[in-house]
Amino acid sequence: MSMARSHLARRLFLLALLLAAIASAHAADPPRPAPHDEVFYQIFQRSFYDSNGDRIGDLKGLTAKLDYLKELGVTSILLTPVQPSPYYHNYFATDFKAIDPKYGSMDDWFAFVRAAHARGLKVYRDEEFQYVAEGHPWWREAIGKPDSRYANYLLWRDAGHRTAEFFLDKPKWYGFDGGNYGIAMLDLHQPALKSYFRDLLLFWADPHGDGSGTDGVDGFRIDHMMDDLDNKGLDKHLFADFWQPLFQALKARRPPLRIIAEQSDWGFGADWLTHGHADMVFAFPLRGALLALDKAAIVKAIRATAAITPPGKDQLVFLENHDVDRYMSAVGDNMARARAGAAIALLLKGTPLVYYGQELGMRGRGFGLKEIVPLSDGIQIPSREAFRWKADLMAPGSAIWYQGDRPWWTQRYSRSHDGVSLEEEQARPDSLYRWYRTLLALRKARQELREGSQRLPCADGSPVLCILREDGARKTLLLVNLGRADASPALEPGLAKASWTDLLANSHEASASQVLHPMQVRVLGTP
């Protein structure tokens, strides 16, 4: 054998050993949760945990905190975008197949995914690629150049390609840093773009290209998903012509992969689950009812949501996310109301989603600064403040990237030693954090809360909301008094006289007819 052939054989042998080692390492990963077992945790990447002292949450910081998420009781991580963008929230990309350098490198990304999978956690990427931001090569190389190879990637307002079709109703949008950046619509009917985005998502889902999904994400959230983009009549019939073929290609490669659609109208999401071929949508109307904690509104939303959700599809039940008010602020800093809302959201039929810091009762209004700082994306920073790891807001690791002399810092909600931090709440048995841990542990322990049917067995006229989850003989009964006075649940006789265990007090022979104080929560179960 020649020297060259000998070296080649040795290299191939070493490569085979390396691939075998990788396969062996991943074979030892614990199984990831089935869809009915999932509990999502949405993370605003920039605000989670800073590993290198620059006050910006990064991928190494996120990886370092995976054990916290596992202990909390969540199973699936939903990240806001991590692609380069002129905007702090990283929507509107300048490069789709890259990681914002402030968050780390591509190696850091895959290290995070591997670490999450090693703990049995799923990873979902948030994707928004109906637009590009000023600075993207497609836009930069096509402006004023109708013959550019990228000319047809964007929609244009003029034949000379001087003005791209802009996002919503403005050509430029201010960032919190004072920059004023253009956002342009893409022509998603272009075959080259369809191929590009198919290959892009296949890369994130199956980076080794072998169908194994090793180091790949477990699903995607599609931001601002529409059939007619921005209702302008320019990018129409996207459900059938763009989204469906894309989702089919993904699932042909990775059948378990799941698609979450953010329905653009924030309605019930029926069209997105049927014609849009998404697996999950967000239960926006139910969230609206849970803000008010009005029994009639909640019952109506539960029934309407169930009626439009096809078999095999799902609704993400949430109280807050990166676009809306923090739940604690929405309920007026009322701890009893925050606990009641959490119990309903986490024990209902559907897939729960917890927004980072929700379990601590972090406060913030999604557009809380719009009267002070109009036309800037900075107005949403109050609902995206740094996760509170320590009582001291200035402690190392605190991702306070927004500090300075602007209103999002000077009028921030989080303050040192305000009682709303993991450090402080871990020390209090009655804290909101402990309440979330208890509820999530119940959901994990009781199969009927994950897979069971659901019905509302109380008379609608009673102020007590009753939710019964059943799986064969196993039952869990959630009781919440949403009235302003003490009340007993108007239960069906069979349930009222049944033998129950109080799952919160760990006491046997509990009565389901016990009087509840306003906003009091009881969770009863069959032994």
HELIX and SHEET records of a PDB file:
HELIX    1   1 MET A    3  ALA A   27  1                                  25    
HELIX    2   2 PRO A   35  ASP A   37  5                                   3    
HELIX    3   3 GLN A   45  SER A   47  5                                   3    
HELIX    4   4 LEU A   59  ALA A   64  1                                   6    
HELIX    5   5 LEU A   66  LEU A   72  1                                   7    
HELIX    6   6 MET A  106  ALA A  118  1                                  13    
HELIX    7   7 PRO A  137  ARG A  140  1                                   4    
HELIX    8   8 ALA A  151  TYR A  153  5                                   3    
HELIX    9   9 PRO A  191  ALA A  205  1                                  15    
HELIX   10  10 LEU A  229  ASN A  231  5                                   3    
HELIX   11  11 LEU A  238  LEU A  238  1                                   1    
HELIX   12  12 PHE A  239  TRP A  243  3                                   5    
HELIX   13  13 GLN A  244  ARG A  253  1                                  10    
HELIX   14  14 ALA A  270  THR A  274  1                                   5    
HELIX   15  15 PHE A  284  ALA A  292  1                                   9    
HELIX   16  16 LYS A  295  ILE A  308  1                                  14    
HELIX   17  17 TYR A  327  ALA A  330  1                                   4    
HELIX   18  18 MET A  335  LEU A  347  1                                  13    
HELIX   19  19 GLN A  358  LEU A  360  5                                   3    
HELIX   20  20 ASP A  377  SER A  383  5                                   7    
HELIX   21  21 PRO A  407  THR A  410  1                                   4    
HELIX   22  22 LEU A  422  GLN A  426  1                                   5    
HELIX   23  23 LEU A  432  ALA A  445  1                                  14    
HELIX   24  24 GLN A  447  GLU A  451  1                                   5    
HELIX   25  25 PRO A  493  ALA A  496  1                                   4    
SHEET    1   A 9 PHE A  40  ILE A  43  0                                        
SHEET    2   A 9 SER A  76  LEU A  79  1                                        
SHEET    3   A 9 LYS A 122  GLU A 127  1                                        
SHEET    4   A 9 GLY A 219  MET A 225  1                                        
SHEET    5   A 9 ARG A 258  GLN A 263  1                                        
SHEET    6   A 9 MET A 280  PHE A 282  1                                        
SHEET    7   A 9 ASP A 314  PHE A 318  1                                        
SHEET    8   A 9 THR A 351  TYR A 355  1                                        
SHEET    9   A 9 PHE A  40  ILE A  43  1                                        
SHEET    1   B 3 TYR A 131  ALA A 133  0                                        
SHEET    2   B 3 ASN A 180  MET A 185 -1                                        
SHEET    3   B 3 LYS A 172  TYR A 174 -1                                        
SHEET    1   C 6 SER A 453  ARG A 455  0                                        
SHEET    2   C 6 VAL A 464  ASP A 471 -1                                        
SHEET    3   C 6 ARG A 474  ASN A 481 -1                                        
SHEET    4   C 6 VAL A 521  GLY A 525 -1                                        
SHEET    5   C 6 TRP A 500  ASP A 502 -1                                        
SHEET    6   C 6 SER A 507  ALA A 510 -1                                        
END                                                                             
